[in-house]
């Protein structure tokens, strides 16, 4: 890999074991450790998304970016609606399956980034007049960081709600 942008994208998506990211937070897959179904479906009000919804949403966007990087035609994400899939009944089995979906899409995205030709980073994404491939990669990193922050806040709010009772 000869482009530092690709190296940094991979570092942020998949830091080496034991290496904390610069902001001190977990990865999008790591921040879900220890979260149980009841916590994953909880929301602090009517409008904010739950941890489970954010999990499925981030899985979808990893899928969408990977599909563009690999030049695939429009596909079919395993959950619907694609961008904000419906959360199933909050069982351990469903929660494990949706976290596994996120881990799978995360691993597939990392493989796509690793295999991406660095000479194409500044090429336009097909069917886009605005975005280059590097924009998609940096965008998915930013997307992950944003939603990891939301998940971390929801975890703290959930704990403080439980402690106040």
Phi, psi and omega per residue, in radians:
X1 nan 2.109 -3.016
X2 -1.899 0.022 -3.120
X3 -1.958 2.178 -3.109
X4 -1.089 -0.461 3.110
X5 -1.128 -0.732 3.094
X6 -1.135 -0.726 3.119
X7 -1.027 -0.782 -3.120
X8 -1.217 -0.687 3.085
X9 -1.022 -0.822 3.133
X10 -1.120 -0.689 3.117
X11 -1.062 -0.698 -3.117
X12 -1.362 -0.597 3.110
X13 -1.335 -0.607 -3.002
X14 -2.484 1.228 -3.109
X15 -1.109 2.655 3.111
X16 -1.019 2.609 3.120
X17 -0.935 2.367 3.129
X18 1.414 -0.096 -3.127
X19 -1.668 2.095 3.087
X20 -1.492 2.483 3.108
X21 -1.214 2.812 -3.022
X22 -0.969 -0.556 -3.103
X23 -1.527 -0.010 3.065
X24 1.449 0.001 -3.056
X25 -1.646 3.010 3.118
X26 -1.470 2.903 2.990
X27 -1.312 2.994 -3.128
X28 -1.110 -0.550 3.081
X29 -1.413 -0.657 -3.114
X30 -1.197 -0.530 -3.083
X31 -1.241 -0.164 -3.129
X32 -1.609 -0.102 3.136
X33 -1.019 2.303 3.085
X34 1.440 -0.098 3.124
X35 -1.377 2.229 3.138
X36 -1.698 2.829 -3.095
X37 -0.943 -0.723 -3.129
X38 -1.099 -0.714 3.100
X39 -1.210 -0.659 -3.098
X40 -1.161 -0.507 -3.121
X41 -1.655 -0.212 -3.109
X42 -1.188 2.540 3.042
X43 -2.410 2.531 -3.062
X44 -1.362 0.016 3.128
X45 -3.005 -2.952 -3.094
X46 -1.323 -0.594 -2.972
X47 -1.654 -0.649 -3.068
X48 -1.081 2.583 3.079
X49 -1.307 2.652 3.087
X50 -1.479 2.928 3.070
X51 -1.027 -0.708 -3.111
X52 -1.124 -0.766 3.106
X53 -1.080 -0.731 3.121
X54 -1.133 -0.616 3.106
X55 -1.074 -0.848 -3.135
X56 -1.194 -0.661 3.116
X57 -1.094 -0.781 3.130
X58 -1.186 -0.610 3.079
X59 -1.082 -0.741 -3.133
X60 -1.083 -0.804 -3.076
X61 -1.228 -0.494 3.008
X62 -1.133 -0.740 3.088
X63 -1.048 -0.836 -3.077
X64 -1.120 -0.765 3.133
X65 -1.159 -0.790 3.128
X66 -1.019 -0.771 -3.131
X67 -1.017 -0.701 3.087
X68 -1.193 -0.724 -3.135
X69 -1.103 -0.640 -3.099
X70 -1.536 -0.055 3.112
X71 1.276 0.400 3.131
X72 -1.324 2.656 3.015
X73 -1.266 2.928 3.114
X74 -0.940 2.284 -3.067
X75 -1.974 -2.775 -3.126
X76 -2.265 1.848 3.076
X77 -1.145 2.485 -3.040
X78 -1.140 -0.221 -3.133
X79 -2.131 2.742 3.136
X80 -2.416 2.756 -0.232
X81 -1.085 2.742 -2.940
X82 -0.991 -0.979 -2.987
X83 -1.204 -0.778 3.107
X84 -2.223 1.311 -3.107
X85 -1.011 2.660 3.082
X86 -1.214 2.338 3.110
X87 -1.403 2.271 3.123
X88 -1.299 -3.126 3.081
X89 -1.026 2.448 -3.010
X90 -1.330 1.338 3.068
X91 -1.893 2.772 3.080
X92 -0.999 -0.714 -3.105
X93 -1.098 -0.806 3.135
X94 -1.147 -0.713 -3.136
X95 -1.131 -0.750 3.083
X96 -1.062 -0.726 -3.121
X97 -1.133 -0.717 -3.115
X98 -1.300 -0.577 3.015
X99 -1.188 -0.628 3.087
X100 -1.144 -0.650 3.073
X101 -1.070 -0.790 3.106
X102 -1.074 -0.823 3.137
X103 -1.058 -0.704 3.129
X104 -1.127 -0.829 3.125
X105 -1.138 -0.613 3.097
X106 -1.107 -0.812 -3.137
X107 -1.132 -0.702 3.119
X108 -1.147 -0.674 3.091
X109 -1.123 -0.790 3.128
X110 -1.036 -0.752 3.112
X111 -1.092 -0.684 3.127
X112 -1.153 -0.708 3.118
X113 -1.164 -0.763 3.119
X114 -1.037 -0.656 -3.090
X115 -1.551 0.015 -3.070
X116 -1.314 2.384 3.121
X117 -1.278 2.003 -3.081
X118 -1.036 -0.412 3.115
X119 -1.202 -0.252 -3.128
X120 -1.690 -0.005 -3.072
X121 -0.950 -0.685 -3.092
X122 -1.628 0.086 3.060
X123 -1.285 2.604 3.083
X124 -1.226 2.478 3.041
X125 -1.206 2.296 3.114
X126 -0.928 2.482 -3.140
X127 1.197 0.350 3.093
X128 -2.322 2.384 3.056
X129 -1.769 -0.099 -3.042
X130 -1.888 -0.563 -2.893
X131 -1.985 2.476 3.001
X132 -1.757 2.906 3.122
X133 -1.060 -0.680 3.128
X134 -1.098 -0.573 3.092
X135 -1.106 -0.708 3.104
X136 -1.093 -0.768 -3.104
X137 -1.156 -0.817 3.113
X138 -1.171 -0.574 3.107
X139 -1.142 -0.720 -3.125
X140 -1.228 -0.562 3.048
X141 -1.118 -0.809 3.135
X142 -1.110 -0.701 3.111
X143 -1.044 -0.820 3.095
X144 -1.025 -0.845 -3.101
X145 -1.048 -0.740 3.134
X146 -1.058 -0.848 -3.083
X147 -1.319 -0.506 3.015
X148 -1.066 -0.743 3.089
X149 -1.040 -0.765 3.109
X150 -1.085 -0.771 -3.131
X151 -1.098 -0.753 3.130
X152 -1.076 -0.706 3.108
X153 -1.146 -0.771 3.124
X154 -1.066 -0.678 3.102
X155 -1.087 -0.755 3.129
X156 -1.159 -0.750 3.112
X157 -1.084 -0.714 3.117
X158 -1.087 -0.797 3.123
X159 -1.110 -0.758 -3.115
X160 -1.180 -0.559 3.069
X161 -1.131 -0.754 -3.128
X162 -1.202 -0.659 -3.130
X163 -1.243 -0.518 -3.120
X164 -1.296 -0.356 -3.102
X165 -1.319 nan nan
